[in-house]
Amino acid sequence: MKHHPFLPVRAPIHRDIPRPCTEEVARECLAGTISDFLLFPELLASFGRLGYDVVEMVLADQDSWDRYEASKWLTMRRWLEANPDDEFAKDVRAELTSGPERYAAYAREYLGWGVFALMRGLPGDSESGENPIMPNNSFKPMPLRARFNSGVMPRIDQ
């Protein structure tokens, strides 16, 4: 049996499109423009159009998404306490001040989050037989690295 590597993809999921939706609202919901909104079924279909089969997924529910967002605010607060004179302190403070309200107003009802395991389509699945993202099956898995364990940002469990 030939080995087929998985391509892990994490992606925001747009649960719904805010109404009314302006370009400003789209940006607050992590979309570049209104045309960037892909609802969950459209996101899954887009993987297929790119030549991949979705073979597994884990989706955050609203409670776990809340915990994820809130843990970032605590981390920013602790980082500000430990680094008040850092050159990024002003930017971190601005995000900590605006982030919770932006999340409640734009992201909580409209966004979700998922991790998807994709596998390259089987030969003959597409008309060209060529994968537009990974020609010649060039995917090589890389180890995950913890971003905030570098000493720059304190862990939230400290």
N, C-alpha and C positions, 0 to 999 in steps of 0.2 A: 504494500500500500504506500503510495507516494505521500510524503509529508506536505501539508498545506499550512503555512504559518498564518496565525491570526493577526489582523491589524486592529489594535485597540484604538477606538475613537471616543473621545469625550466631547459632548456637544450640548449646548443649551437647547431646550425644547420650548418652542412657543406653544403654550397651551391654547391661547386665543389671541386674536389681534385686538388691541385696545380700540375702543370706539369713543369719540372720533380719533383717528390716528393721523397725526401730523408727523413731519420729518423729525421734529424735536422729540416727540413721544417715542418714535421708533428708536432714536439714539439712546434714550433713557432705558429702553427695554433691551439694550445690547444689540440692536440691529443697526447697521450703517444707514440704511434707508428703508422705507416702507416695503420696497420690493425684496428686501432680504428676509422678510418673515417667512419661515417655513413651518407650518403646523406639523405636528407629530407624524401623521400619515405621509405628508409630503417629504419630510426628512428621511423617513425610511425608504421611500420610493427613489429619492435622490441617490442613495447608496447603490441601488440596483442599476440606475442609469449610468453610474460611474464604473460598473463592471464588478460590483461586490455583492455577495450574499450576506445578509445579516444572520448570524448563527447564534448570537446570545446578546442579551442586554440586561442592564440593571438600571432602574429608574429611581430617582429620588422622589419620595412623596413630599407633600408640602411641609410636614413637620421636620423632616430631615433637612430639607432645603433651608428652613428657618434656622435650624441649629448651625448649619454650615455658614450661613451669612453672619449670624450673631457671633460665632467664634472668631470671625475675622475682625469684628469690631473690638472684641476684648483684646485680641492680639495687638491691634493698632494702639489701643489705649495703653497697654503695658509697654509697648515699644516707645511711645511718646514720653512716658514717665522715665524710662531708662535713657532716652536720647533727646532731651529737650533742645539741645543746641545743634543737632544734626542738620545738614543742609536740606534734607527731605522732610524735616519736621513740619514745616508749613503745609506741604502737600498732603502729608498723612493726616494732619489735623483737619484740613478741608474735607478729605474723604470721610473721616470719622464723623464730622459734623453733618455732612449731607447724605452719607450712605444709608443710614437707617430710614430716613424719610423717603429717599428715592426708592429703596427696596419696597417699602410699604405701598407707595403710590403707583409704582410701575412694574416692578419685577414679581412680587409675590403672587399675584393673580394671573399673570400672563406668561411667566417663565417657569420652566422646570429644568432638570438636568439629567443627563443619562450617559452611561458608558456602553458602548456597543462593540461587540466583537464581530469583525468582518473577515470574510475569506474571499480571495480572488475568485471570480466566476470560473466555472469549468470551461475547458476548451469547447468552442462551438456555441457558447451561450450568447455571444454578441456577434453582430454581423462581421466586424473586422477581426474578431478573435484577439484583439490587442487591448490591454488594459491601459486607459489613458493616464492613470496616476502612477502605476508601478509597472512599466514595461519590463518584460523578461523576469517577472516575479522578484524584483530587487529588494523587497522588504527584508530587513534584518532587525529582529527585536532588540530593544535597548533596555538596560535595567532602569527601574524607576529610581529617582533620587528625591530625597526629602528637601524641599525648598527652604523651609524655615528652620532647619536644624543646623544652619551654617554659622550660628552665633550672631547674625545680623538682627533677626527678629526672634524674640523669645517665644518658646512654645507656650501654648495656652494652659498646659497642665503644670506649669512651674509655679 
